[in-house]
C-alpha cells in the first residue's frame, strides 16, 4: 500500500512523513510506503485510480478527483487550521497584516492555494482584480517535483515576485535568509477569522479502501496520532524524520517549524470544521450543494481520535 503527499519538504503534512520515517505505520502492521505525488491534482487522481490507498494533503483536496465527495472520506486531521503563509519581499517593508500594501503587487501561489488567498482578500474587503493584485505561478516553480514554497523564496531574492502564499518551510527559508517578512499567518490569527477553517492538513482515503481494508484505515489513524505524540514529546524526532528526505538546510529548520505547529496537532475533525470548509469550497466553485458531515468524514473511526485502542 502507498500513502502520497503532494509536498514533501514541508511542515504541512509532517505527521504523515514522521509516521512513515519513524516506523509508526510498521508498528501498526502496515506495509505502507510514503510517496511524493505532485502536483496536488495528480495526488488526488492517484487516490482515485487506486495507485495510492491514502493521501496526506489539504482536507478539501479530494474534491479535485471526487466531485461532491463521492467515494472519498477523511480519516483524521494531521493538524488544525489553514496552514499557508503570506510572505512579502523584505525591501517592501510591508507591516504584519497590512493587506492594503498588496495593491499592484505580484504574488506567487499555486492555483489551489491561490484560490484561498483570493477568497481571503475578498472576505477582507479587497477585490484582487480591482486592486491589481496579480496571483500567479512563475515558470521557475512549475518544474515537476519542485517544492513550491522553497523554490519561490528565491523569487523574492531576485525581485521577480513581490511575495508568495505558500507553506511554512518556504516562509521559514525566506525569513532566515533575510529576503522576506511574514505578513499573514492564517493559522495564528492573521486575516479574517473565518479563514482559519478554509482547510487543514488531513488524511484521506476511499470508500473502497475502508470497505476492503478497514483495519488498515484504523492503523493509519493510530500511526498519525502516535506521530503527533512523539513530535510533541521530543522535537528531535522531527529532525530524525526529516534527515533522510530533506536537504540539509531544510532538515535543520524543521524542528523549529514543527515546534510552532505543535498546539495544532489534534486528529479530530468536527462537524463545524467541515461545515465551514464546505462554505469555502462552495464559494470557490469546488463544491456544489452542501454535503453532510458523515459523507465527508469516516465517523466510524472517530473514537480513535481520542482512544488508543
C-alpha positions in Angstrom: 0.0 0.0 0.0 1.1 3.6 -0.6 0.4 6.9 1.1 1.1 10.0 -1.0 2.0 13.6 -0.1 1.9 16.4 -2.7 4.6 18.3 -0.9 7.5 16.6 0.8 9.9 19.2 2.0 7.4 21.0 4.2 5.7 21.0 7.6 2.3 21.0 6.0 1.8 17.2 6.1 4.7 16.4 8.5 2.8 14.0 10.9 2.3 11.6 7.9 6.0 12.0 6.9 7.0 11.3 10.6 4.8 8.3 10.8 6.5 6.8 7.8 10.1 7.7 8.7 9.8 6.8 12.4 8.4 3.4 11.6 4.9 4.0 13.0 3.0 2.6 10.1 5.1 -0.6 10.5 4.2 -0.7 14.2 0.6 -0.9 13.2 1.4 -3.9 11.0 1.1 -1.8 7.8 3.4 -2.2 4.8 2.8 1.4 3.7 5.2 3.3 1.6 5.4 7.1 1.5 5.4 8.5 -2.0 5.6 12.1 -3.4 2.9 12.7 -6.0 2.9 16.2 -7.3 1.2 18.5 -8.2 -1.9 18.2 -6.0 -4.4 17.3 -8.7 -2.2 14.3 -9.6 -2.0 13.3 -6.0 -5.8 13.3 -5.7 -6.1 11.4 -9.0 -3.7 8.8 -7.7 -6.1 8.1 -4.9 -9.0 7.9 -7.3 -7.3 5.4 -9.6 -6.0 3.3 -6.8 -2.3 4.0 -7.3 -2.2 5.0 -3.7 -4.5 4.0 -0.8 -4.2 7.2 1.2 -3.2 10.8 0.7 -1.9 13.2 3.3 -2.9 16.6 1.9 -5.3 19.5 2.3 -8.7 18.4 3.7 -10.5 19.6 0.6 -8.0 18.2 -1.9 -10.1 15.0 -2.6 -12.7 17.3 -4.3 -10.1 17.5 -7.2 -10.8 13.9 -8.1 -14.0 13.1 -6.2 -16.7 15.6 -7.1 -19.2 16.3 -4.3 -17.2 13.9 -2.1 -18.5 10.8 -4.0 -16.2 7.9 -3.0 -13.7 9.6 -0.7 -13.6 10.1 3.1 -11.4 12.0 5.6 -9.9 9.7 8.3 -8.4 12.3 10.7 -6.7 15.7 10.8 -2.9 16.0 10.8 -3.2 19.5 12.3 -5.9 22.1 12.7 -6.3 25.2 10.6 -5.3 26.8 7.3 -1.5 26.5 7.2 -0.3 28.8 4.4 1.7 32.0 5.0 1.8 35.2 3.0 5.4 36.4 2.7 6.4 39.7 1.1 9.8 40.9 -0.1 11.7 42.4 2.8 12.7 45.6 1.0 9.0 46.4 0.6 8.7 46.9 4.3 5.1 45.5 4.5 3.8 45.5 8.1 2.2 42.4 9.5 -1.4 42.2 8.5 -1.2 45.2 6.1 -3.4 43.9 3.2 -3.6 47.4 1.7 0.1 47.2 0.8 -0.6 44.3 -1.5 -2.1 46.6 -4.2 -0.4 46.4 -7.5 1.9 43.6 -6.2 2.8 40.3 -7.8 2.2 37.3 -5.5 3.1 33.7 -6.4 0.9 30.9 -5.4 -0.1 27.6 -6.9 -3.7 27.7 -8.2 -5.2 25.6 -5.4 -3.5 27.8 -2.7 -4.0 31.0 -4.7 -7.8 30.4 -4.5 -7.6 30.6 -0.7 -5.7 33.9 -0.9 -8.2 35.4 -3.3 -11.1 34.4 -1.1 -9.3 35.7 2.0 -8.8 39.1 0.3 -12.4 39.3 -0.8 -13.6 38.5 2.8 -11.3 41.3 4.0 -13.0 43.7 1.6 -10.4 43.7 -1.2 -11.0 42.7 -4.8 -7.7 41.3 -6.2 -8.6 42.3 -9.8 -9.7 45.8 -8.9 -6.6 46.3 -6.7 -4.3 44.9 -9.4 -3.1 42.1 -7.2 -1.6 39.5 -9.5 -1.7 36.0 -8.1 0.3 33.8 -10.4 2.7 30.8 -10.8 6.2 31.7 -12.1 7.7 29.4 -14.7 10.6 28.6 -12.3 8.2 26.9 -9.9 6.4 24.8 -12.5 9.1 22.0 -12.7 7.8 18.5 -11.6 8.8 17.7 -8.0 9.8 21.2 -7.1 8.8 22.3 -3.6 6.9 25.5 -4.4 7.4 27.3 -1.2 11.1 26.7 -1.0 11.7 27.4 -4.7 9.6 30.5 -4.8 11.5 32.0 -1.9 14.3 32.5 -4.5 12.0 34.7 -6.5 12.0 37.2 -3.6 15.8 37.3 -3.8 15.9 38.3 -7.5 12.8 40.6 -7.3 10.8 38.6 -9.9 7.9 38.5 -7.4 6.8 40.7 -4.6 5.6 37.9 -2.4 4.2 34.4 -2.1 1.5 32.5 -0.4 2.7 29.0 0.5 3.8 26.6 3.1 5.7 27.2 6.4 9.0 25.8 5.1 9.1 28.4 2.3 8.2 31.1 4.8 11.0 29.9 7.2 13.6 29.9 4.4 12.7 33.4 3.3 12.8 34.8 6.8 16.0 33.0 7.8 17.8 34.3 4.7 16.6 37.8 5.3 14.7 38.1 2.0 11.1 38.1 3.2 8.8 39.1 6.0 5.7 37.2 7.1 2.6 39.4 6.5 -0.1 36.8 7.1 -0.1 33.6 9.2 -3.7 32.5 8.9 -3.4 29.7 11.4 -2.3 32.0 14.1 -5.0 34.7 13.7 -3.9 37.0 10.8 -6.6 37.9 8.4 -10.4 37.3 8.7 -11.2 34.8 11.4 -13.3 32.6 9.1 -10.2 31.8 7.0 -8.8 29.5 9.8 -11.3 26.8 8.7 -10.9 27.0 5.0 -8.9 23.8 5.2 -6.5 21.8 7.3 -4.0 19.0 6.9 -5.8 15.7 6.8 -5.6 12.0 5.8 -8.0 10.9 3.1 -8.8 7.5 1.6 -11.6 6.0 -0.5 -14.8 4.2 0.4 -13.3 1.2 -1.3 -10.2 1.1 0.9 -12.4 1.5 4.0 -14.7 -1.3 2.9 -11.9 -3.7 1.8 -9.3 -3.0 4.4 -10.9 -1.3 7.4 -8.1 -2.3 9.8 -5.6 -0.6 7.6 -7.5 2.7 7.7 -7.7 2.4 11.5 -3.9 1.7 11.6 -3.1 4.8 9.7 -5.1 6.9 12.2 -3.3 5.3 15.1 0.1 6.0 13.4 -0.7 9.6 12.8 -1.8 10.0 16.4 1.4 8.4 17.6 3.5 10.7 15.3 1.8 13.7 16.8 2.5 12.5 20.3 6.2 11.7 19.6 6.7 15.1 18.0 5.2 16.8 21.0 7.3 14.8 23.4 10.6 15.3 21.6 11.4 17.7 18.7 14.5 15.7 17.9 12.0 13.3 16.3 11.2 15.9 13.7 14.9 16.2 12.7 15.2 12.4 12.6 12.1 12.1 10.4 13.4 14.7 8.0 17.1 13.7 7.9 16.8 11.1 5.0 14.3 13.1 2.9 15.2 16.8 3.3 18.2 18.8 2.1 20.5 19.9 4.9 19.1 23.5 5.1 15.5 22.4 5.4 16.3 19.5 7.7 18.0 22.0 10.1 14.8 24.2 10.1 12.1 21.6 10.5 12.3 21.2 14.3 11.7 24.9 14.9 8.9 25.0 12.4 7.2 21.9 13.8 7.5 23.4 17.3 5.2 26.3 16.3 2.7 23.8 14.9 2.5 21.5 17.9 -0.5 23.3 19.5 -2.5 22.4 16.3 -1.6 18.7 16.3 -5.1 17.3 17.0 -6.5 14.4 14.9 -10.2 15.3 15.5 -12.4 16.6 12.7 -15.5 18.4 14.0 -18.8 19.0 12.2 -18.2 22.7 12.5 -14.9 22.4 10.7 -16.5 20.5 7.8 -19.4 22.9 7.6 -17.0 25.9 7.3 -14.8 24.1 4.8 -18.0 23.3 2.8 -18.8 27.0 2.7 -15.3 27.9 1.4 -15.3 25.2 -1.3 -18.7 26.3 -2.5 -17.6 29.9 -2.8 -14.5 29.0 -4.8 -16.5 26.6 -7.1 -15.1 23.3 -5.9 -18.4 22.1 -4.3 -22.0 22.4 -5.5 -24.6 21.6 -2.8 -23.7 21.3 0.8 -22.5 17.8 1.8 -23.3 16.1 5.1 -20.5 15.6 7.7 -21.0 11.8 7.7 -20.4 11.7 3.9 -17.1 13.6 4.2 -15.7 12.1 7.4 -15.3 8.4 8.2 -17.1 8.8 11.5 -16.9 5.1 12.4 -13.2 5.8 13.3 -13.8 8.9 15.3 -13.2 7.0 18.6 -9.6 6.6 17.5 -9.0 10.4 17.7 -9.1 10.2 21.5 -8.8 6.5 22.2 -5.6 4.4 21.9 -7.5 1.1 21.5 
